[in-house]
Amino acid sequence: MIIERLSKRSVRAYNGCLLWIGAKAKGYGVMSIDGQMKLTHRIAWEYVNGPISDGLHVLHLCDTPACIESSHLFLGTNSDNMADKVKKKRHTWGSTQPTAKLTEPQVVEIKNLLAVGSFSHREIGEQFGVSKTTITSISIGRTWTHVA
């Protein structure tokens, strides 16, 4: 019965995706089963491959959240999901983050000031309106690593 519900609300689309055209949450297909909302790509995975072990995610090779095509799905940990996101450049970093207080040119300037060594992290932070911790994170390569 569940597979019939999936079939009724899906449509073949570009790149071989089988897209869920029913209800969605954050772009992912959802449907109610026994009073609980379930993600349709997880339902599709379980129908073809069996139960999903605790702690695993169902990831998309096609990067199309509404896709329920089983050949486009694979299992992975949260770390695998984050690595896949970074590899495929589907994440924000640097000044593209909504909470960013610095721009890439400012970080270049900060790195130049750090290289000179004449100013403390606190002084540089005050100049750019950020904390000493932010400057330290830039200095040790914890953040803004994409800026040379």
C-alpha positions in Angstrom: 0.0 0.0 0.0 2.8 2.4 0.8 4.5 1.8 -2.5 1.2 2.6 -4.3 1.0 5.9 -2.4 4.6 6.7 -3.5 3.8 5.8 -7.1 0.7 8.0 -7.2 2.6 11.1 -6.2 5.8 10.8 -8.2 6.8 11.7 -11.7 9.8 10.9 -13.9 11.9 14.0 -14.6 15.2 15.1 -16.0 18.4 13.0 -15.2 16.3 10.0 -14.4 15.0 11.4 -11.1 11.7 10.1 -9.8 10.3 13.2 -8.1 7.9 13.3 -5.3 5.2 15.8 -6.2 3.2 15.5 -3.0 3.7 17.4 0.3 7.2 18.6 1.0 9.2 19.9 3.9 12.4 21.9 3.1 12.3 20.4 -0.4 12.1 16.8 0.8 9.0 14.7 0.1 7.0 13.8 3.2 4.0 11.6 3.8 2.1 10.4 6.8 2.3 6.8 7.9 0.5 5.7 11.0 0.1 9.3 12.0 3.8 10.1 11.7 5.4 12.2 9.0 8.1 10.3 7.1 10.6 11.4 4.5 9.7 9.8 1.2 13.3 9.1 0.1 13.8 7.1 3.2 10.6 5.1 2.6 11.7 4.4 -1.0 15.1 3.3 0.3 13.6 0.9 2.8 11.1 -0.5 0.2 14.0 -1.5 -2.1 16.8 -2.2 0.4 15.2 -2.9 3.8 15.5 -1.1 7.2 17.9 1.7 7.7 20.3 1.2 10.7 20.1 3.8 13.5 22.2 6.9 12.9 22.3 6.5 9.1 21.0 9.0 6.6 19.7 8.4 3.1 21.7 10.7 0.8 21.1 11.7 -2.8 23.6 11.2 -5.6 21.5 13.5 -7.7 21.3 16.3 -5.1 17.6 16.6 -5.7 15.8 16.5 -2.3 12.4 15.4 -3.8 13.9 12.5 -5.7 12.8 9.0 -4.6 14.6 7.0 -7.3 16.3 4.2 -5.4 19.3 4.2 -7.7 19.9 7.8 -6.8 20.0 7.0 -3.1 22.8 5.8 -0.8 23.3 5.4 2.9 25.8 7.4 4.9 26.5 8.9 8.3 26.0 12.5 9.2 29.8 13.0 8.6 29.4 11.5 5.1 26.4 13.8 4.4 28.5 16.9 5.5 31.5 15.8 3.4 29.2 15.2 0.4 27.8 18.7 0.8 31.2 20.3 0.9 32.5 18.2 -2.0 29.5 19.3 -4.1 29.8 22.9 -2.9 26.2 22.9 -1.6 27.2 24.8 1.6 27.8 28.3 2.5 31.2 29.6 3.7 32.9 32.9 4.2 30.9 36.0 3.4 28.1 33.9 1.9 27.0 32.8 5.4 24.1 34.9 6.7 25.9 35.6 10.0 29.3 36.6 8.5 30.8 39.7 9.9 33.8 39.8 7.6 34.4 39.7 3.8 37.1 37.9 2.0 39.1 41.1 1.3 38.9 41.9 5.0 40.3 38.5 5.9 43.1 39.0 3.5 43.9 42.2 5.3 43.7 40.5 8.7 46.0 37.7 7.5 48.5 40.4 6.3 48.3 42.2 9.7 48.9 38.8 11.5 51.9 38.1 9.3 53.4 41.5 10.2 53.1 40.6 13.8 52.9 44.2 15.1 49.3 44.0 16.4 47.6 41.7 19.0 44.6 39.6 18.1 42.5 41.9 20.3 43.7 45.0 18.4 43.0 43.5 15.0 39.6 42.3 16.2 38.7 45.8 17.4 39.7 47.3 14.1 37.3 44.9 12.2 34.5 44.7 14.8 35.0 41.1 15.7 36.3 39.3 18.7 39.8 38.3 19.6 38.6 34.6 19.3 37.6 35.3 15.6 41.1 36.6 14.8 42.7 33.7 16.6 40.5 31.2 14.6 41.7 32.9 11.4 45.3 32.9 12.6 45.4 29.1 13.3 43.5 28.2 10.2 40.3 27.0 11.9 38.1 29.4 9.8 38.3 31.3 6.5 40.6 28.6 5.1 39.5 29.3 1.6 41.1 32.8 1.8 44.8 32.8 1.0 
